[in-house]
């Protein structure tokens, strides 16, 4: 069952989600550290008395007391058929105390197909429109009604429950949607609205997913059982994203969210074929998915990204607002003026990111990333891997926290450095080496904490080297442009 409106709880202080970090590094480095730890889960984290659940714990909540369709032939793929109910009234409606049948028109059919495709993208389930056959391992029937016995005007769906003898279980997989004739109803669903969200939610039930906490439409109100019980993490929740620190600006998810993806994949297996080539998300998208594509600044994106491989890019270059973009799996980005609206599924590697016209913060992962800040005064942190970094227009800061984030064997390259405008912030390295100031030298003596800047005018390229502790690799950064000691924040 799915509510028709979000619970908009008060927005908590974001600092409650941040871990304590050293005060010895620069404010810029501290901001990046806070952003990296904002989405930490489990480990005793609590807020307003609600415990945080690990991804594994949250997945278990979505499968409590239910199960998916069985893999009858054991081939590792789940074949599920689906049909739209046509008769004006039949035993299925009487069984579930529904009346006022309305036809499923083409818009709803199309939105249903898109919702099913978004599930098939992440899980090893194949949906086929048509009647149940001998090879069907599950079947979903979808219909509309104008009245409901509980008078709350809610859509409902039955779990698979394929092995239980109770007569009502013969209606496994049925999904019924209330037709209220308004713009937010399922028959009038469109990308980003309550109707499309309800489709994804009820299809989740039809495939076996539970609500994340003990509530349903008959309870009258929803009370979260844990911190991540919100629409930001799962479409099965009754609680809006503002139950956490996030703000989606009234946009609802049109596809499985972060914990939904984990839950589907645990039961049905992952789909590694989805977007296994080079893929761009956001602007200039080649995904052929409405919830993963934007074309203009006013288009907003609320989505969790599942990707099967290739060299991939988050492109948010068309947005005017300040943004915070993370390439780390299991974290959320703030893009297009929203907060916590784009996440990356666990196990996914996205290599590249492009910022927009604002003052953006970009955080990479341990792969070899290409990060481009775009316009504005950007803060860029490549993390591990041999990264290619572009500040773009504006006064940009390139940030490092450990010597192993750019080494002789795998150096980062800053491609468009302008002395006097851009900066390299290595104060995080200094903080981890005991807060001693870096000593700039002409030749290394073998002691840790020494730094050396060189410049080759023939190729207009500089290097910054920092000696590490005995058990750490030396830091080596390549800078295209002239880097001077005054450009370094240490």
For each residue, the residues with C-beta under 8 A, 3 or more apart:
1: 154 155 156 157 202 205 216 217 218
2: 154 155 197 198 201 202 217 238
3: 6 154 217 222 238
4: 153 154 184 194 198
5: 194
6: 3 231 239 240 241 242 252
7: 221 222 238 239 240 243
8: 240 242
9: 239 240 242 243
10: 242
11: 242 245 247
12: 16 47 48 244 245
13: 16
14: 17 18 38 245
15: 18 34
16: 12 13 47 245
17: 14 37 38 39 40 45 47 245
18: 14 15 21 34 37 38
19: 33 34 37 40
20:
21: 18 25 30 33 34 37
22: 25 30 431
23: 30
24: 427 430 431 435
25: 21 22 29 30 33 401 427 428 430 431
26: 29 30 425 427 428 489
27: 30 31
28: 31 32 379 397 399 425 427 489
29: 25 26 32 33 399 401 425 427 428 431
30: 21 22 23 25 26 27 33 34
31: 27 28 34 35 361 379
32: 28 29 35 36 361 363 379 381 399 401
33: 19 21 25 29 30 36 37 401 428
34: 15 18 19 21 30 31 37 38
35: 31 32 38 324 326 361 363
36: 32 33 326 328 331 363
37: 17 18 19 21 33 34 40
38: 14 17 18 34 35 245 331 332
39: 17 330 331 332
40: 17 19 37 43 45 52
41: 45 52 53 54 55 58 227 228 330
42: 45 52 53 54 57
43: 40 52 54
44: 51
45: 17 40 41 42 51 52 227
46: 49 50 51 52 227
47: 12 16 17 50 52 227
48: 12
49: 46
50: 46 47 224 225 226 227 229
51: 44 45 46 226 227
52: 40 41 42 43 45 46 47 226 227 228
53: 41 42 57 58 61 226 227 228
54: 41 42 43 57 58
55: 41 58 59 259 262 330 346
56: 59 60
57: 42 53 54 60 61 226
58: 41 53 54 55 61 62 212 226 228 233 234 259 262
59: 55 56 62 63 259 262 263 266
60: 56 57 63 64
61: 53 57 58 64 210 212 213 225 226 229
62: 58 59 209 210 212 234 236 259 260 263
63: 59 60 66 67 208 209 210 263 266 267
64: 60 61 210
65: 210
66: 63 159 160 161 208 209 210
67: 63 159 160 161 208 267
68: 78 138 160 207 208 267 268
69: 78 80 137 138 160 162 207 208
70: 137 162
71: 74 75 76 77 78 137
72: 137
73: 135 137
74: 71
75: 71
76: 71 124 269
77: 71 124 125 126
78: 68 69 71 123 124 125 126 137 138 268
79: 125 126 128 135 136 137 138
80: 69 125 126 127 128 136 137 138 139 140 207
81: 127 128 129 130 131 132 133 136 138 139 140
82: 112 116 127 128 129 130 139 140 141 142
83: 129 130 131 132 139 140 141 142
84: 104 109 112 141 142 143
85: 90 92 101 104 141 142 143
86: 103
87: 90 101
88: 101
89: 93 94 99 101
90: 85 87 93 94
91: 94 95
92: 85 95 96 141 143 171 174
93: 89 90 96 98 99 101 143 145
94: 89 90 91 97
95: 91 92 168 171
96: 92 93 149 156 171 174 176
97: 94 148 149
98: 93 145 147 148 149 176
99: 89 93 145 146 147
100: 145 146 147 179
101: 85 87 88 89 93 143 144 145 146
102: 144 145 146 179 187
103: 86 144
104: 84 85 108 109 112 142 143 144 187
105: 108 109 187
106: 109 110
107: 110 111 187 188 189 190
108: 104 105 111 112 144 177 186 187 188 189
109: 84 104 105 106 112 113
110: 106 107 113 114
111: 107 108 114 115 186 189 190 195 196 199
112: 82 84 104 108 109 115 116 142 199 203
113: 109 110 116 117 129
114: 110 111 117 118 196 254 289 290
115: 111 112 118 119 196 199 200 203 254 255
116: 82 112 113 119 120 127 203
117: 113 114 120 121 127 289
118: 114 115 121 122 200 254 255 256 289 291
119: 115 116 122 123 125 127 200 203 207 255 256 264
120: 116 117 123 125 126 127 271
121: 117 118 255 271 274 275 289 306
122: 118 119 256 260 261 264 265 270 271 274 306 345
123: 78 119 120 261 264 265 267 268 269 270 271
124: 76 77 78 268 269 270 271
125: 77 78 79 80 119 120 207 264 268
126: 77 78 79 80 120
127: 80 81 82 116 117 119 120
128: 79 80 81 82
129: 81 82 83 113
130: 81 82 83 133
131: 81 83
132: 81 83 136 139
133: 81 130 136
134:
135: 73 79
136: 79 80 81 132 133 139
137: 69 70 71 72 73 78 79 80
138: 68 69 78 79 80 81 160 162 172 173 207
139: 80 81 82 83 132 136 173
140: 80 81 82 83 173 174 175 203 206
141: 82 83 84 85 92 173 174 175
142: 82 83 84 85 104 112 175 176 177
143: 84 85 92 93 101 104 174 175 176 177
144: 101 102 103 104 108 176 177 178 179 186 187
145: 93 98 99 100 101 102 148 176 177 178 179
146: 99 100 101 102 178 179 180
147: 98 99 100
148: 97 98 145 151 152 153 154 156 178
149: 96 97 98
150: 154 217 218
151: 148
152: 148 217 218
153: 4 148 178 180
154: 1 2 3 4 148 150 178 217
155: 1 2 175 176 177 178 186 198 201 202
156: 1 96 148 175 176 202 217
157: 1 173 174 175 176 202 203 205 206
158: 161 168 169 171 172 173 174 175 205 206
159: 66 67 172 205 206 208
160: 66 67 68 69 138 172 173 206 207 208
161: 66 67 158 164 169 172
162: 69 70 138 169 172
163:
164: 161 169
165: 169
166: 169
167: 170
168: 95 158 171
169: 158 161 162 164 165 166 172
170: 167
171: 92 95 96 158 168 174
172: 138 158 159 160 161 162 169
173: 138 139 140 141 157 158 160 206
174: 92 96 140 141 143 157 158 171 206
175: 140 141 142 143 155 156 157 158 202 203 205 206
176: 96 98 142 143 144 145 155 156 157
177: 108 142 143 144 145 155 185 186 187 198 199 202
178: 144 145 146 148 153 154 155 185 186
179: 100 102 144 145 146 185 186 187
180: 146 153 184 185
181: 185 187 188
182: 185 188
183: 188 193
184: 4 180 188 193 194 195
185: 177 178 179 180 181 182 188 189 195
186: 108 111 144 155 177 178 179 189 195 198 199
187: 102 104 105 107 108 144 177 179 181 195
188: 107 108 181 182 183 184 185 195
189: 107 108 111 185 186 193 195 196 198 199
190: 107 111 193 195 196
191: 196 254 290 291
192: 196 251 252 254 291 300 302
193: 183 184 189 190 196 197 252
194: 4 5 184 197 198 252
195: 111 184 185 186 187 188 189 190 198 199
196: 111 114 115 189 190 191 192 193 199 200 252 254
197: 2 193 194 200 201 231 235 252 253 254
198: 2 4 155 177 186 189 194 195 201 202
199: 111 112 115 177 186 189 195 196 202 203
200: 115 118 119 196 197 203 204 235 253 254 255 256
201: 2 155 197 198 204 205 235 236
202: 1 2 155 156 157 175 177 198 199 205 206
203: 112 115 116 119 140 157 175 199 200 206 207
204: 200 201 207 208 209 235 236 256 260
205: 1 157 158 159 175 201 202 208 209 210 236
206: 140 157 158 159 160 173 174 175 202 203
207: 68 69 80 119 125 138 160 203 204 264 268
208: 63 66 67 68 69 159 160 204 205 267
209: 62 63 66 204 205 236 260 263 264
210: 61 62 63 64 65 66 205 236
211: 214 215 216 236 237 238
212: 58 61 62 224 225 226 228 229 234 236 237 259
213: 61 222 223 224 225 226 229 237
214: 211 225
215: 211 219 221 222 223 238
216: 1 211 219
217: 1 2 3 150 152 154 156
218: 1 150 152
219: 215 216 222
220:
221: 7 215
222: 3 7 213 215 219 237 238 239
223: 213 215
224: 50 212 213 227 229 230 237 239 243
225: 50 61 212 213 214 229
226: 50 51 52 53 57 58 61 212 213 229
227: 41 45 46 47 50 51 52 53 224 244
228: 41 52 53 58 212 232 233 234 244 259
229: 50 61 212 213 224 225 226 233 234 237 239 243
230: 224 233 234 237 239 240 241 242 243 244 246
231: 6 197 234 235 237 239 240 241 248 252 253 257
232: 228 241 244 246 248 257 258 332 340 343
233: 58 228 229 230 237 244 257 258 259
234: 58 62 212 228 229 230 231 237 257 258 259 260 263
235: 197 200 201 204 231 253 255 256 257 260
236: 62 201 204 205 209 210 211 212 260
237: 211 212 213 222 224 229 230 231 233 234
238: 2 3 7 211 215 222
239: 6 7 9 222 224 229 230 231 243
240: 6 7 8 9 230 231 243 248
241: 6 230 231 232 244 246 247 248 340
242: 6 8 9 10 11 230 246 247
243: 7 9 224 229 230 239 240
244: 12 227 228 230 232 233 241 340
245: 11 12 14 16 17 38 339 340
246: 230 232 241 242 332 338 339 340 341
247: 11 241 242 338 339 340
248: 231 232 240 241 251 252 300 302 338 339 340 341
249: 300 337 338 341
250:
251: 192 248 300 302 338 341
252: 6 192 193 194 196 197 231 248 302
253: 197 200 231 235 256 257 291 302 303 304
254: 114 115 118 191 192 196 197 200 290 291 302 303
255: 115 118 119 121 200 235 289 291 303 304
256: 118 119 122 200 204 235 253 260 261 264 304
257: 231 232 233 234 235 253 260 261 304 343
258: 232 233 234 261 262 304 330 343 345 346
259: 55 58 59 62 212 228 233 234 262 263
260: 62 122 204 209 234 235 236 256 257 263 264 304
261: 122 123 256 257 258 264 265 304 306 345 346
262: 55 58 59 258 259 265 266 345 346
263: 59 62 63 209 234 259 260 266 267
264: 119 122 123 125 207 209 256 260 261 267 268
265: 122 123 261 262 268 269 270
266: 59 63 262 263
267: 63 67 68 123 208 263 264
268: 68 78 123 124 125 207 264 265
269: 76 123 124 265
270: 122 123 124 265 306 347
271: 120 121 122 123 124 274 306 308
272: 276 308 309
273: 276 308
274: 121 122 271 306 307 308
275: 121 279 287 306 307 308 309 310 312
276: 272 273 307 308 309 310
277: 309 310
278: 310 311 312 313
279: 275 286 287 307 310 312 313
280: 283 284 285 286 287 312 313 315
281: 285 287 292 293 303 305 312 313 314 315 350
282: 285 292 293 294 301 314 315 316 317 318 335 342
283: 280 294 295 315 316 317 318 354
284: 280 315 317
285: 280 281 282 289 292 293 294 315
286: 279 280
287: 275 279 280 281 292 293
288:
289: 114 117 118 121 255 285 292 293
290: 114 191 254 293
291: 118 191 192 253 254 255 301 302 303
292: 281 282 285 287 289 301 303 305
293: 281 282 285 287 289 290 301
294: 282 283 285 299 300 301 318 336
295: 283 299 318
296: 299 318
297: 318 319 320 336
298:
299: 294 295 296 336
300: 192 248 249 251 294 336 337 338 341
301: 282 291 292 293 294 335 336 341 342
302: 192 248 251 252 253 254 291 338 341 342
303: 253 254 255 281 291 292 341 342 343
304: 253 255 256 257 258 260 261 342 343 344 345
305: 281 292 314 342 343 344 345 348 350
306: 121 122 261 270 271 274 275 345 348
307: 274 275 276 279 310 312 345 348 349 350
308: 271 272 273 274 275 276
309: 272 275 276 277
310: 275 276 277 278 279 307
311: 278 351 352
312: 275 278 279 280 281 307 349 350 351 352
313: 278 279 280 281 350 351 352 353 354 370
314: 281 282 305 325 327 333 342 350 352 353 354
315: 280 281 282 283 284 285 353 354
316: 282 283 319 323 325 333 335 336 353 354 355 356
317: 282 283 284 354 355 356 372 374
318: 282 283 294 295 296 297 356
319: 297 316 323 335 336 337 356 357 358
320: 297 356 357 358
321: 336 337 356 358
322: 358 359 360 376
323: 316 319 333 334 335 336 355 356 358 360 361
324: 35 333 334 335 360 361 363
325: 314 316 333 334 335 353 355 360 361 362 363
326: 35 36 331 332 333 344 363
327: 314 344 350 351 352 353 363 364 365 367 369
328: 36 331 344 363 365 383
329: 344 345 346 347 348 349 365
330: 39 41 55 258 343 344 345 346
331: 36 38 39 326 328 343 344
332: 38 39 232 246 326 340 341 342 343
333: 314 316 323 324 325 326 340 341 342 343
334: 323 324 325 338 339 340 341
335: 282 301 316 319 323 324 325 338 341 342
336: 294 297 299 300 301 316 319 321 323 341
337: 249 300 319 321
338: 246 247 248 249 251 300 302 334 335 341
339: 245 246 247 248 334
340: 232 241 244 245 246 247 248 332 333 334 343
341: 246 248 249 251 300 301 302 303 332 333 334 335 336 338
342: 282 301 302 303 304 305 314 332 333 335
343: 232 257 258 303 304 305 330 331 332 333 340
344: 304 305 326 327 328 329 330 331 348 350
345: 122 258 261 262 304 305 306 307 329 330 348
346: 55 258 261 262 329 330
347: 270 329
348: 305 306 307 329 344 345
349: 307 312 329 365 367
350: 281 305 307 312 313 314 327 344 353 365
351: 311 312 313 327 367 368 369 370
352: 311 312 313 314 327 369 370 371 372
353: 313 314 315 316 325 327 350 362 364 369 370 371 372
354: 283 313 314 315 316 317 372 374
355: 316 317 323 325 358 360 362 372 373 374 376 378 392
356: 316 317 318 319 320 321 323 360 374 375 376
357: 319 320 374 375 376
358: 319 320 321 322 323 355 375 376
359: 322 376 377 378 379 394
360: 322 323 324 325 355 356 373 374 376 378 379
361: 31 32 35 323 324 325 378 379 380 381
362: 325 353 355 371 373 378 379 380 381
363: 32 35 36 324 325 326 327 328 381 383
364: 327 353 367 369 371 381 382 383 384 385 387
365: 327 328 329 349 350 369 383 384 385
366: 383 384 385
367: 327 349 351 364 384 385
368: 351 385 386 387 388 410
369: 327 351 352 353 364 365 382 383 385 387 388
370: 313 351 352 353 387 388 389 390
371: 352 353 362 364 380 382 387 388 389 390
372: 317 352 353 354 355 390 392
373: 355 360 362 376 378 380 390 391 392 394 396
374: 317 354 355 356 357 360 378 392 393
375: 356 357 358 392 393 394
376: 322 355 356 357 358 359 360 373 392 393 394
377: 359 394 395 396 397
378: 355 359 360 361 362 373 374 391 392 394 396 397
379: 28 31 32 359 360 361 362 396 397 399
380: 361 362 371 373 389 391 396 397 398 399
381: 32 361 362 363 364 398 399 400 401
382: 364 369 371 385 387 389 398 405 406 412
383: 328 363 364 365 366 369 387 405
384: 364 365 366 367 404 405
385: 364 365 366 367 368 369 382 410
386: 368 406 410 411 412 413
387: 364 368 369 370 371 382 383 406 412 413
388: 368 369 370 371 412 413 415
389: 370 371 380 382 398 412 413 414 415
390: 370 371 372 373 414 415 416
391: 373 378 380 394 396 398 414 416 417 422
392: 355 372 373 374 375 376 378 396 416
393: 374 375 376
394: 359 373 375 376 377 378 391 421
395: 377 421 422 423
396: 373 377 378 379 380 391 392 421 422 423
397: 28 377 378 379 380 422 423 424 425 489
398: 380 381 382 389 391 412 414 417 422 423 424 425
399: 28 29 32 379 380 381 425 428
400: 381 405 406 424 425 426 428 429 475 477
401: 25 29 32 33 381 405 428 429 431 432
402: 405 428 429 432 472
403: 406 407 429 466 468 472 473 474 475
404: 384 407 468 472 473 475
405: 382 383 384 400 401 402 412 475
406: 382 386 387 400 403 410 411 412 475 476 477
407: 403 404 410 411 473 474 475 476
408: 411 473 474 476
409: 473
410: 368 385 386 406 407
411: 386 406 407 408 476 477 478
412: 382 386 387 388 389 398 405 406 477 478
413: 386 387 388 389 478 479 480
414: 389 390 391 398 417 422 424 477 478 479 480 481
415: 388 389 390 480
416: 390 391 392 480 481
417: 391 398 414 422 424 462 479 480 481 482 483 487
418: 421 422 481
419: 422 481 482 483 484 487
420: 486 487
421: 394 395 396 418
422: 391 395 396 397 398 414 417 418 419 487
423: 395 396 397 398 487 488 489
424: 397 398 400 414 417 464 477 479 483 487 488 489
425: 26 28 29 397 398 399 400 428 488 489
426: 400 429 430 438 451 464 466 475 488 489 490
427: 24 25 26 28 29 430 431 489 490
428: 25 26 29 33 399 400 401 402 425 431 432
429: 400 401 402 403 426 432 433 438 466 475 490
430: 24 25 426 427 433 435 436 437 438 449 490
431: 22 24 25 29 401 427 428 435
432: 401 402 428 429
433: 429 430 436 448 449 468 469
434: 449
435: 24 430 431
436: 430 433 449
437: 430 449 490
438: 426 429 430 449 450 451 466 488 490
439: 447 449 450 451
440: 450 451 452 453 485
441: 444 445 450 451 452
442: 452
443: 452
444: 441 447 450 452 465 467
445: 441 450
446: 467
447: 439 444 450 467
448: 433 467 468 469 470 472
449: 430 433 434 436 437 438 439 466 467
450: 438 439 440 441 444 445 447 466 467
451: 426 438 439 440 441 464 465 466 467 488 490
452: 440 441 442 443 444 464 465
453: 440 462 463 464 465 483 484 485 488
454: 462 463 465
455: 461 462 482 483
456: 459 460 461 462
457: 460
458:
459: 456
460: 456 457 480 481 482
461: 455 456 478 479 480 481
462: 417 453 454 455 456 478 479 481 482 483
463: 453 454 476 477 478 479 483
464: 424 426 451 452 453 475 476 477 479 483 488
465: 444 451 452 453 454 474 475 476 477
466: 403 426 429 438 449 450 451 474 475
467: 444 446 447 448 449 450 451 474 475
468: 403 404 433 448 471 472 473 474 475
469: 433 448 472
470: 448
471: 468
472: 402 403 404 448 468 469
473: 403 404 407 408 409 468
474: 403 407 408 465 466 467 468
475: 400 403 404 405 406 407 426 429 464 465 466 467 468
476: 406 407 408 411 463 464 465
477: 400 406 411 412 414 424 463 464 465
478: 411 412 413 414 461 462 463
479: 413 414 417 424 461 462 463 464 483
480: 413 414 415 416 417 460 461
481: 414 416 417 418 419 460 461 462
482: 417 419 455 460 462
483: 417 419 424 453 455 462 463 464 479 487 488
484: 419 453 487 488
485: 440 453 488
486: 420
487: 417 419 420 422 423 424 483 484
488: 423 424 425 426 438 451 453 464 483 484 485
489: 26 28 397 423 424 425 426 427
490: 426 427 429 430 437 438 451
